[in-house]
Amino acid sequence: MKLTRRGTVVAGVAVLGFVLGANSGARALDAVVVPAIATLAVAVTEVTLTDRPTLERSIPEPGFPGDDRTLRLRLDTNRMVSITDQLGDGIRPNTVEQTVAGDQTVAYNIELVRRGVHSIGPLSVDVRDSLGLVTKRYRYTDSETLLVYPDIRHLTSPKPLQAVTEADEKIERQEFDQLREYVPGDSLRDVHWKTSAKQQHQDDLFVVEYTHGGGEGISIAAESTADSHGRSVDAMATATASIVAYLIDHGIEVSLAVPNGHLEKGHDERHRQRMLELLARTNPGRVSMERVESADVYVLGERGRVTIEVGDGGQTISFDQLTNQEPIEGARDDLDSRKQKTAIDSSDRHRSQKIRKEKEKSGSDSGEESESVPA
């Protein structure tokens, strides 16, 4: 417990009054010193009898660097209090200070700055009396964590990855499953032109659907050296997350090994999120030689830069050769929004025009023997 600035002034007045009273008599002492001491005594009693405030914190969802989040704190007290919340280095600001009167929920905005697992807390609460003369500090040492994913960058030149992606797709496309109606985003090579040409309406298209799981998937091993500012591991995590996003967006199953752990192959949105969580938590270090040697893609962060080796003894390239260094804006949207995206973009419109031309060409050959559906 300690005096505030206002309390210090009151205490100073009491001391001054006592000194003056010693020279002027008891009447001056009664007029100044007694009220000041009584006021301070009431303030101390008031703060002493106040119960320790109870807190309930709400932690927001993980995000990407540059995202904004809102922290909420439910406070249960009957006094005026000041809150000081300490936040991790990867969050801005590092300290939040607010004054709250009574029971209420405090909300404040923060910015996610850097990949990693960042602490929310510890926190301290200063309880004051009604006159603001005395304050008592309560410390809450428990802290929560907030996850910040690595940036995901757009691969503008993914050609070096095609050696492994095409090999996987070739295996996966060998077993026919069924025909279904075309939907925006389907590949032109999957359109069954002969069947589509027989339909009554020109826009009725059918695509060949292959059984999923025929492909072996692509394995990634990623590691980095340690440096003073963690630049190498951050660069490795960004490069790996970008490659993972590219592969999953193309329907390819991906497994991942990093110094902190390993995930088996998968390709759905939950698998994407689990990989981002693993990359957010990873530290500098090495992956076992067995996983490195068996990986289709090997990612190494060193001296703040990233090199990538594709295929068994394949070419080694810099991550800069795959990306334009710009974060994907969509990576900062909620992950669930990927499931709801159905609108046709400009590339789909271009594809539709090409499909109509191919269908007209197939219709002109309708007198020929129909192509059998793969079995």
PyMOL commands that set and color helices and strands:
alter all, ss='L'
color gray80, all
select helices_A, chain A and resi 5-24+26-48+159-172+188-190+193-197+231-249+269-281+289-294+319-321+329-332+337-340+346-364
alter helices_A, ss='H'
color red, helices_A
select strands_A, chain A and resi 2-3+54-58+68-76+80-87+91-92+95-101+104-112+116-128+134-140+144-148+153-155+176-181+206-210+218-224+254-258+261-266+297-302+305-310+316-318+323-327
alter strands_A, ss='S'
color yellow, strands_A
deselect
rebuild
show_as cartoon
